[in-house]
Amino acid sequence: VLVAGEDTLADVLAAESAHVFDLAADLPVQARLIRLGAREHVLLVVMHHIASDGWSIAPLLRDLAHAYRARTAGHAPEQEPLEIQYADYTLWQQEVLGEPDAEDSLMNRQLSYWQERLAGLPEEATLPADRPRPAVASYRGDTATVHCPPETHTALADLARESGATLFMAAQAALATVLAASGAGPDVPIGSPVAGRTDEALDDLVGFFVNTLVLRTDVAGDPTFRELLERVRETDLAAWAHQDLPFDRLVEALNPERSGARHPLFQVMLTLVQAGSTDPGADFPGLRARAEYSATRTAKFDLTIGFDEHLTPDGRPAGLDITAEYATDLYDP
């Protein structure tokens, strides 16, 4: 148990969140209870990405709430056994992908798609920066957030629906437009995570299932936004149909020029968190509890643009929080 005041809480959270795991010896999760007062506490849970992903937060908090209810009732928690374990998933994935040397395996079919799709990909995003790129990235980062009002959120959602697209696709088209206008040129590779949970049996598992896709966005020819959105839709549907190939296998096969200064294949990532998708639905009797995320002051990429969607109680668009996580090696606030 740690003790902190309102004025020191942010520093304590930042210090504890910066914990470096020794995966040869440590559990990939640690918890710290921080006491702010007799009736107010913060439970900080720090997890290594090797053992969890964004989807994992909700089942983890539901399990924590279940255990809390049991302990406050005076008995140990009893959990229904999961239908499958993470090890089952890994074996299933290996079976589905097939052997690397089997020409007709899913792995090789998807690899062929990506090799064709990403041929001639720009090695580096030519975006303006406040400083030259260092020879080796420090991965220090910060964030800046702006709010997109409900009216614009509504218009963007309506445009996506009219185009047979998703809000994510509209966000990608908007981001590609801004990047192209900022100097990235007409060929804009954007990284994007996919949940990787292609079976309902995986929904309640805590683990790392996420894969990374490279969404190559063609902005050439001065398209209208609707035309660009149609291009993005076709690109994304094809990418999601070939989402099983692990990103590290793709990098190994494409073998781009390696550099300690930048991420391979793309340097800008896009994420969208749909309203309600991170709500754990956890109930802690006798407590008023809310989930929050602690900033780590790191940046895995030059830029990560995250859209966080909000809805009204009756399901109407209530605005978007758009957060830029940026490498402080390159950018000032």
Number of C-alpha atoms within 10 A of each C-alpha: 10 11 14 17 12 9 8 11 16 13 12 16 21 14 11 17 19 14 13 11 15 10 10 7 7 10 12 17 13 15 12 15 13 19 17 16 11 6 7 11 16 20 13 18 14 19 18 17 13 11 15 19 16 16 23 19 20 21 19 18 18 18 17 16 18 17 18 18 18 14 12 12 10 9 11 12 15 9 9 6 7 11 10 12 14 16 9 10 17 12 10 12 13 11 12 13 18 16 14 12 9 12 11 11 16 19 23 18 15 18 20 13 13 20 13 9 16 15 9 9 14 17 16 16 21 15 14 13 12 11 11 10 14 12 10 11 20 15 18 16 22 18 19 11 13 11 12 16 13 17 12 14 20 16 12 18 19 15 18 21 13 11 15 12 20 18 19 20 23 24 21 26 24 16 19 25 22 12 22 21 13 12 12 19 18 17 18 26 25 22 19 19 15 14 14 16 16 10 8 7 13 18 13 18 21 19 20 19 22 20 17 19 26 24 23 22 24 20 23 12 8 10 13 10 15 15 14 23 25 19 17 24 23 12 18 21 13 14 19 13 9 17 20 22 20 15 15 11 13 20 13 9 13 16 11 13 8 12 11 11 15 21 16 17 25 23 20 24 25 19 19 20 16 15 16 11 11 15 15 19 11 18 17 17 11 8 9 8 13 11 14 8 8 13 14 17 17 17 21 19 21 27 21 22 21 19 24 17 20 19 16 11 8 6 9 12 21 18 20 24 17 18 18 21 23 26 23 22 21 18 17 12 9
